[in-house]
Amino acid sequence: MEIRAYCKMCGKPYIKRNGKSLFCSDACKKARIKQRYEAEKEERKAYAKRWREEHPDYYEQRKKTVPNYERDRWRKIRGSQEYTRECPICGETFTTWYPQKQTCSDACSRIRQKRYGVNQKKKDYHAE
């Protein structure tokens, strides 16, 4: 017994393979899945935008209340000691909580890595 139905995606008539089929082909099924995914994605974006508009200062408050775990971990290990160093690249004086930090910024760090190589400590160790 043939059961005829109309595809939910394109509207073409087709013969159902089983009682649950809704689409005439796999291409229509995949297109419908993609269409629903895109619609849900847009809904999530709209919700996030509304939420950010309703709570404009949430992230600023969170930055103040949520601790910096990496900094706190080093403070526990080394105490609350602050190190003052001079950047070997730009000569700027900076303070840090990390005893191994050698440069003042990520930009200077990248310059130092290009200039001396990424594994400078390994090179120095093997040269001795």
Secondary structure, 3 states (H helix, E strand, C coil): CCCEEECCCCCCEEECCCCCCCCCCHHHHHHHHHHHHHHHHHHHHHHHHHHHHHCCCHHHHHHHHCCCHHHHHHHHHHCCCCEEEECCCCCCEEEECCCCCCCCCHHHHHHHHHHHCCCHHHHHHHHC
